[in-house]
Amino acid sequence: MKQSVPRELVEARLREKLAPLALEMIDESHLHVGHGAPGSHYRVNIVSERFRGLSRLAAQRLVYEALGDWIGGAIHACAVSAKSPAGRA
């Protein structure tokens, strides 16, 4: 199994790339016993100006792009709720 990514590193990268106004990271790896080490399954709730005017899919893509090479590697799964401060995206 690939090495996982600590929540703190994921948070730091998202803060650097997307400057969120709000960010909630939930490590759900314990729900995937048998195919996920700690730090391999995340749920991300993020609010950022970067998502203003974007579709929900486009906002989610920005999050996945920010996580880069971790997605599909060290991070096996990442559920994303990405919104602008207006509550859209």
N, C-alpha and C positions, 0 to 999 in steps of 0.2 A: 504494500500500500504506500502511496505517496505521502510525503511528510505534509502535515496540516499547517495551517497558518493561524497564529494566535489572534484572538479578537482585537487586541490592541493594535496590531499591525494593520489589520483590515480597516479599522477605524481611522488610523493615522493616514492611510492612503486615500480614503474617501474624503477626509477633511482637507488634505492637500489638493486634491484634484477638483473637488466639487464645492468647497467652501459652504458646507451645509449650515442652515440656521438651526436645524434640529436633526439629530441622528440617533437612532436606536438600533443597536446590534444585538441580535439574539442568537446564541450558539445552540442550534437544535440537533447537534450531533448525537446526543444521548437518545434521540428518538429513532436513530438509524443504526442500532446495535447490529453488528455483523458486517456492515459495509461502510462504516464511517468512524474515523478516529475523531477525538475532540478537535474542533477547528476545521471540520470538513463540510459541515452543513450549516448555513446561516440563513437568518431572516433579517432583512435590512429595511427599516423605515426611515426615509430620508426626505427632508424638505430643503430645497435650494432654489435660489434665483435662477440658476442655470437651466432649470426645467420650465421656466415661464414660456408659454407659447408652444411648447412641445407636446406631441401626442404622448400617451402613456407609454407606448412602445419605444418611442425615441428617448424618453427620459430613462427608461430601464436600460436601454443600450448604453447611455452615458455611464451608468453605474457599472455595467459589465466591462466597458472599455477601461474605466478607472482601475478595475481590479485586474485587468490585463491577463498575464500568463498564469495567474492563480486559478482562474476559472477553467474548469475542466481538468485541472491538475490537482494542486493541493486543496482547492475548494471544489468539492464534488458537486455541491448544489447550493444555490443562493436564490431565495425568494425575495423579490424586491417590490416595495411600495415606494414610488418616487413621486413627489408632488412639489409644485411651486408654493410659495407663501399664500397664493390665492386659493390653494387647495385643488388645483388642477394638474393634470398630467397623468 
